[in-house]
Amino acid sequence: MIQRRKCILWLLLSLAALHSGVQAQGADARDPWEPLNRRVYAFNDVIDTAVLRPVAQAYEKVLPSFARTGVHNFLGNLSDVWSMANSALQLKGQATAETLMRVSVNTVFGLAGVLDVATEMGIPKRKEDFGQTLGYWGVPSGPYVVLPILGPSTVRDGLGLPLDFKGDPGQNVSDAATRNSLTVLRVTDLRASLLKTVDSVKESSLDPYSFVRDAYLQKRENDIYDGNPPSHFDFDDPELSGK
């Protein structure tokens, strides 16, 4: 775990050092490292095609739907613990209380989260991570970056990943075999949930890289502002205002 965190930090610092060397003329201002990001994206696509997608397909084929739902709910209940902590760090009292209630209800009455009783009771699910917490407190996102294996991110979100890993209850299990199994299960569950989405993007998009980048950045801004991002329309800009 420590080694992985060091690798992420090393990668982000290396990208910052390479900024001036790889920035393309006329590139998207949010994505100044696009040439390098595209190479990493291509590498990730090879790994996905060779390993992750086949494993996710086998997982979906072997496990019946109710079993996959139970696994997804269980992992989601673990994630809710870290979401609750980040809601508290963002001073969101109601969200913190509701997520605490979700975890308590699903853990006690939902067989450790296998059954999502809380959702049936109308208790909303919120996903919060440390990147969102940094954004809430005004830390700028920085350039878009594609991380090896981990995929789309930004400098801010990437720097928050070590704490996200540490905050995952599954990563704090003392038994290494159990901890590694939970990691593999989480990755497989996530990839299985995206099978149709990823295939659809590749089939319908002329440039899947740009589509994924734009979708990720839009979603992250939406997440940070809880679905109400500020307008970027500049009324003082003559070209935009028509003056």
C-alpha atoms as one frame of an Amber mdcrd trajectory, in Angstrom:
protein
   0.000   0.000   0.000   2.797   2.432   0.905   4.594   1.558  -2.315   1.467
   2.190  -4.371   0.958   5.606  -2.772   4.587   6.502  -3.487   4.155   5.468
  -7.118   1.074   7.682  -7.522   2.813  10.689  -5.977   5.939  10.063  -8.061
   3.874   9.893 -11.232   2.048  13.163 -10.514   5.265  14.993  -9.674   6.910
  13.616 -12.811   3.999  14.810 -14.918   4.330  18.285 -13.407   8.020  18.310
 -14.277   7.261  17.266 -17.848   4.521  19.868 -18.300   6.435  22.233 -20.530
   7.965  19.423 -22.558   4.802  17.599 -23.610   2.184  20.348 -23.806   0.676
  20.387 -27.270  -0.019  23.568 -29.204  -3.742  24.387 -29.152  -4.471  21.637
 -26.639  -7.490  21.720 -24.338  -6.520  24.021 -21.460  -7.753  21.417 -18.989
  -5.559  18.749 -20.580  -2.093  20.254 -21.205  -0.468  16.799 -20.996  -2.697
  15.272 -23.657   0.045  13.500 -25.685   1.303  11.685 -22.595  -2.223  11.073
 -21.314  -3.186   9.455 -24.613  -0.270   7.047 -24.351  -1.291   6.048 -20.840
  -4.908   5.744 -22.007  -3.796   3.396 -24.808  -1.772   1.346 -22.299  -4.780
   1.097 -19.970  -6.954   0.021 -22.897  -4.567  -2.839 -23.677  -4.647  -4.004
 -20.041  -8.419  -3.695 -19.980  -8.872  -5.672 -23.201  -6.451  -8.393 -22.168
  -7.325  -8.778 -18.482 -10.008  -6.634 -16.846 -12.785  -6.972 -19.405 -12.502
 -10.785 -19.768 -12.458 -11.202 -15.983 -15.504  -8.948 -15.618 -17.343 -10.869
 -18.343 -16.559 -14.188 -16.651 -17.674 -12.755 -13.312 -20.974 -11.631 -14.825
 -21.469 -14.981 -16.538 -20.636 -17.203 -13.553 -22.333 -15.307 -10.715 -26.115
 -14.976 -10.821 -27.572 -11.479 -10.756 -28.678 -11.599  -7.102 -25.177 -12.628
  -6.004 -23.546  -9.792  -7.950 -26.038  -7.359  -6.451 -25.160  -8.601  -2.967
 -21.438  -8.153  -3.626 -22.022  -4.665  -5.030 -24.124  -3.705  -2.001 -21.543
  -5.076   0.437 -18.702  -3.145  -1.197 -20.903  -0.049  -1.368 -21.558  -0.279
   2.356 -17.802  -0.302   2.997 -17.392   2.735   0.745 -20.128   4.578   2.629
 -17.883   4.688   5.698 -15.291   6.808   3.878 -18.023   8.878   2.219 -19.368
   9.658   5.681 -15.920  10.785   6.840 -15.541  13.092   3.841 -19.030  14.519
   4.332 -17.955  15.398   7.871 -14.715  16.975   6.601 -16.867  19.099   4.273
 -19.072  20.144   7.217 -22.149  18.597   5.582 -24.075  17.746   8.718 -27.173
  16.270   7.129 -25.196  14.171   4.631 -22.957  12.880   7.417 -25.930  11.890
   9.580 -27.776  10.233   6.704 -24.715   8.257   5.608 -24.117   7.156   9.193
 -27.708   5.974   9.258 -27.190   4.131   5.952 -24.139   2.290   7.254 -25.842
   1.419  10.541 -29.071   0.172   8.937 -27.374  -1.831   6.194 -24.787  -3.331
   8.534 -27.289  -4.404  11.183 -30.377  -5.221   9.127 -28.823  -5.815   5.719
 -26.436  -8.651   6.604 -23.325  -6.432   6.720 -24.545  -4.522   3.686 -25.374
  -7.426   1.371 -28.943  -6.128   1.363 -29.416  -2.417   0.702 -32.183  -1.870
   3.227 -31.335   1.830   3.592 -32.196   2.670   0.001 -35.535   0.905   0.343
 -36.160   3.084   3.409 -35.477   6.214   1.362 -32.095   7.058   2.904 -30.051
   8.586   0.036 -26.629   7.293  -0.942 -23.853   9.852  -1.384 -20.386   9.185
  -2.737 -17.711  11.467  -1.330 -13.941  11.090  -1.576 -10.931  13.138  -0.523
 -10.575  14.733  -3.951 -14.074  16.150  -3.504 -13.153  17.313  -0.016 -10.103
  19.156  -1.366 -12.303  20.706  -4.058 -14.886  21.746  -1.473 -12.192  23.691
   0.390 -11.083  25.471  -2.754  -8.150  23.382  -3.962  -8.110  23.722  -7.780
  -8.359  20.541  -9.818  -5.154  21.132 -11.742  -4.558  19.469 -15.111  -6.381
  16.348 -16.237  -4.217  13.235 -15.953  -4.676   9.582 -16.891  -3.099   7.301
 -14.303  -1.802   3.838 -15.234  -4.457   1.211 -14.433  -6.413   3.699 -12.269
  -7.598   5.730 -15.270  -9.008   9.293 -15.448  -8.056  11.738 -12.721  -6.746
  15.231 -12.061  -3.707  16.319 -10.090  -5.947  17.167  -7.117  -7.869  13.874
  -7.274  -4.662  11.917  -7.778  -3.077  13.445  -4.703  -6.195  12.464  -2.764
  -6.008   8.817  -3.829  -3.579   7.673  -1.092  -6.031   8.851   1.584  -8.924
   7.282  -0.327  -7.090   3.953  -0.316  -6.280   4.327   3.368  -9.861   5.313
   4.184 -11.325   2.215   2.542 -12.221  -0.183   5.390 -11.371  -3.097   3.104
  -7.777  -1.880   2.924  -7.478  -1.860   6.707  -8.156  -5.572   7.149  -5.153
  -7.117   8.887  -5.192 -10.352   6.887  -3.336  -9.736   3.593  -5.195 -12.437
   1.674  -8.580 -11.027   2.654  -7.440  -7.494   1.898  -6.178  -8.449  -1.557
  -9.338 -10.438  -2.279 -11.482  -7.423  -1.441  -9.382  -5.265  -3.770  -9.740
  -7.719  -6.655 -13.450  -8.056  -5.965 -13.934  -4.271  -5.954 -12.080  -3.843
  -9.257 -14.027  -6.710 -10.840 -17.363  -5.388  -9.583 -16.594  -1.906 -10.903
 -15.497  -3.172 -14.318 -18.532  -5.453 -14.586 -20.826  -2.509 -13.887 -19.203
  -0.607 -16.781 -19.221  -3.361 -19.410 -22.048  -1.932 -21.495 -21.009   1.685
 -20.930 -17.400   1.216 -22.052 -18.414  -0.845 -25.084 -20.975   1.790 -26.049
 -18.424   4.623 -25.779 -15.920   2.760 -27.953 -18.532   1.940 -30.588 -20.279
   5.307 -30.822 -17.550   7.852 -30.090 -15.157   9.077 -32.775 -12.587   9.824
 -30.067 -13.181   7.731 -26.909 -10.294   9.480 -25.136 -11.880  12.931 -25.444
 -15.299  11.562 -24.544 -13.988   9.953 -21.344 -12.002  13.060 -20.409 -14.926
  15.443 -20.875 -17.360  13.132 -19.081 -14.980  12.664 -16.147 -14.259  16.366
 -15.683 -17.942  17.261 -15.918 -18.904  14.564 -13.430 -16.213  15.600 -10.949
 -17.329  19.222 -11.032 -20.897  18.040 -10.557 -19.833  15.880  -7.603 -17.946
  18.678  -5.865 -20.882  21.073  -6.123 -23.473  18.395  -5.284 -25.120  18.638
  -8.679 -25.193  22.465  -8.803 -21.919  23.626 -10.390 -21.486  27.367 -10.908
 -22.069  28.817 -14.353 -18.917  29.479 -16.344 -20.637  32.117 -18.497 -18.648
  35.322 -18.357 -21.046  38.280 -18.746 -18.065  40.611 -19.077 -16.735  38.796
 -22.141 -17.880  40.787 -25.219 -17.804  37.693 -27.444 -20.046  35.692 -25.100
 -22.372  38.509 -24.139 -22.827  39.691 -27.722 -21.738  43.251 -26.983
